[in-house]
Amino acid sequence: MGMVYTTRREGCPLGEIETWIFDLDNTLYPASCRLFDQVAANMRRFICERMNVTPEQADTLRRQYFRDHGTTLRGLMINDGVDPHEFLSFVHEIDLACVPLDPALGVALTQLNGLKIVHTNGSVRHAERLLDHLGITSAFSGIIDIVAAEFDPKPALPGYNLLLARHGVDPKRALMVEDIARNLEPAAQLGMTTAWVPTEADWAMADSDRDYINHVVHDLAGFLADAAELQDSGGAR
């Protein structure tokens, strides 16, 4: 195993973080398991059936809406009047068997002190299913999903502000973990320390060279285990 994480610039010392905010998809489990392929296939089916287009046209539209609006759903709501609850229910009917269990992540989350919250552009039900599958539900105190954010997806600020207000979070003592680099920019603007989990997706890597990223994390369980040790020792890396 190579480097667990690298620090580009110091934020709040890891041993002093009080709130840990995690994206869900491709962050709490590896993108390499390709779970999102199932979601994408369901989106394609939904768009094909709703708009009477070919699968190729549906894929083009899905990508365009994602790039232009932050999520495919947001584009469908704005441009096509789609019911967001119907869409979310349809696209998240997926088989989680491909998602590998990560006992080390579970242990690290248990040892890590502080509030732990999921902030996702998906739904609460999708998040709950995944946390349950991974065996880490009990580690988390809350989920801020796309519904709570009134369907205004990350990196739009409303969801971040809601999270801070609902859970009484001090952003200067909070750290956010994300695979989509641009979603960390508002977190940094609010005063949070940021940790980026790289994947091979070009849209997730966009802007990953910007100065709002504090840590680049290659092994989330290892990163959190290091942070838990720093908490115990009262020191900083």
Secondary structure, 3 states (H helix, E strand, C coil): CCCCEEECCCCCCHHHCCEEEECCCCCCCCHHHCHHHHHHHHHHHHHHHHHCCCHHHHHHHHHHHHHHHCCHHHHHHHHHCCCHHHHHHHHCCCCHHHCCCCHHHHHHHHHCCCEEEEECCCCHHHHHHHHHHHCCHHHCCEEECCCCCCCCCCCCHHHHHHHHHHHCCCHHHEEEEECCHHHHHHHHHCCCEEEECCCCCHHHHCCCCCCCCCEEECCHHHHHHHHHHHHHHCCCC
